[in-house]
């Protein structure tokens, strides 16, 4: 049968319009937005704080382990900082040539900073620029921090973590000599 508009369509379904369905359009939009966000993230400038956050818990654990080890071993331990590492020493006693006891340092372990960071140490109101690590151990009297078996240090201290390229402070690990050290932002 034919009509003035053309042949008569007797099927039960209406003729399908040409084009895309809503689901197809949404799928394409999601794919395009994911691709754009990936490109934007890959072009974003690096955030040096975010890249170095993983070092904070490691460093904090190293220092807290020194306090715990002093308590468990019932032995004085010493921490000595260099601009690029922390060295933990066990303090022992030996007899010198005349038979007098003298304190000696036995290196236990160390923790090394990445090249992009450096340490500065604050003892009281004095902030020290620290030398690079050398194979020579400090004298026992030169140790920066003595940790006693009761879990206390011998004085308050502040370890500054700064950026090596511009010297700008980033974080501080602070202790009053009695309590566990805590992280503080440089601008606090």
RATAQUI-V285575 format. One record per residue. N is the residue number from 1. RES is the residue in one small letter. NEAR is the number of other ideal C-beta (glycine too) atoms within 10 Angstrom. Layout:
n:N res:RES near:NEAR
n:N res:RES near:NEAR
This chain:
n:1 res:x near:6
n:2 res:x near:7
n:3 res:x near:8
n:4 res:x near:4
n:5 res:x near:7
n:6 res:x near:7
n:7 res:x near:8
n:8 res:x near:8
n:9 res:x near:12
n:10 res:x near:6
n:11 res:x near:6
n:12 res:x near:5
n:13 res:x near:6
n:14 res:x near:7
n:15 res:x near:7
n:16 res:x near:6
n:17 res:x near:6
n:18 res:x near:5
n:19 res:x near:7
n:20 res:x near:10
n:21 res:x near:9
n:22 res:x near:7
n:23 res:x near:8
n:24 res:x near:10
n:25 res:x near:11
n:26 res:x near:11
n:27 res:x near:12
n:28 res:x near:11
n:29 res:x near:10
n:30 res:x near:10
n:31 res:x near:10
n:32 res:x near:10
n:33 res:x near:10
n:34 res:x near:10
n:35 res:x near:10
n:36 res:x near:10
n:37 res:x near:10
n:38 res:x near:10
n:39 res:x near:10
n:40 res:x near:9
n:41 res:x near:8
n:42 res:x near:7
n:43 res:x near:7
n:44 res:x near:8
n:45 res:x near:5
n:46 res:x near:7
n:47 res:x near:9
n:48 res:x near:13
n:49 res:x near:11
n:50 res:x near:8
n:51 res:x near:11
n:52 res:x near:17
n:53 res:x near:11
n:54 res:x near:9
n:55 res:x near:16
n:56 res:x near:14
n:57 res:x near:10
n:58 res:x near:9
n:59 res:x near:20
n:60 res:x near:15
n:61 res:x near:12
n:62 res:x near:15
n:63 res:x near:21
n:64 res:x near:12
n:65 res:x near:16
n:66 res:x near:22
n:67 res:x near:20
n:68 res:x near:15
n:69 res:x near:17
n:70 res:x near:25
n:71 res:x near:16
n:72 res:x near:10
n:73 res:x near:12
n:74 res:x near:9
n:75 res:x near:14
n:76 res:x near:18
n:77 res:x near:25
n:78 res:x near:24
n:79 res:x near:22
n:80 res:x near:21
n:81 res:x near:21
n:82 res:x near:20
n:83 res:x near:18
n:84 res:x near:17
n:85 res:x near:15
n:86 res:x near:22
n:87 res:x near:21
n:88 res:x near:23
n:89 res:x near:23
n:90 res:x near:16
n:91 res:x near:17
n:92 res:x near:13
n:93 res:x near:8
n:94 res:x near:9
n:95 res:x near:9
n:96 res:x near:9
n:97 res:x near:6
n:98 res:x near:6
n:99 res:x near:6
n:100 res:x near:8
n:101 res:x near:9
n:102 res:x near:12
n:103 res:x near:14
n:104 res:x near:14
n:105 res:x near:20
n:106 res:x near:12
n:107 res:x near:11
n:108 res:x near:15
n:109 res:x near:12
n:110 res:x near:14
n:111 res:x near:16
n:112 res:x near:11
n:113 res:x near:19
n:114 res:x near:12
n:115 res:x near:9
n:116 res:x near:12
n:117 res:x near:19
n:118 res:x near:20
n:119 res:x near:20
n:120 res:x near:18
n:121 res:x near:20
n:122 res:x near:15
n:123 res:x near:13
n:124 res:x near:9
n:125 res:x near:6
n:126 res:x near:7
n:127 res:x near:12
n:128 res:x near:14
n:129 res:x near:11
n:130 res:x near:18
n:131 res:x near:10
n:132 res:x near:9
n:133 res:x near:16
n:134 res:x near:8
n:135 res:x near:4
n:136 res:x near:6
n:137 res:x near:15
n:138 res:x near:15
n:139 res:x near:9
n:140 res:x near:16
n:141 res:x near:6
n:142 res:x near:10
n:143 res:x near:22
n:144 res:x near:21
n:145 res:x near:23
n:146 res:x near:17
n:147 res:x near:24
n:148 res:x near:15
n:149 res:x near:14
n:150 res:x near:9
n:151 res:x near:13
n:152 res:x near:17
n:153 res:x near:22
n:154 res:x near:14
n:155 res:x near:13
n:156 res:x near:14
n:157 res:x near:20
n:158 res:x near:18
n:159 res:x near:23
n:160 res:x near:19
n:161 res:x near:20
n:162 res:x near:19
n:163 res:x near:15
n:164 res:x near:14
n:165 res:x near:11
n:166 res:x near:6
n:167 res:x near:10
n:168 res:x near:9
n:169 res:x near:14
n:170 res:x near:16
n:171 res:x near:21
n:172 res:x near:19
n:173 res:x near:18
n:174 res:x near:17
n:175 res:x near:19
n:176 res:x near:14
n:177 res:x near:11
n:178 res:x near:10
n:179 res:x near:12
n:180 res:x near:12
n:181 res:x near:19
n:182 res:x near:11
n:183 res:x near:15
n:184 res:x near:12
n:185 res:x near:10
n:186 res:x near:12
n:187 res:x near:6
n:188 res:x near:8
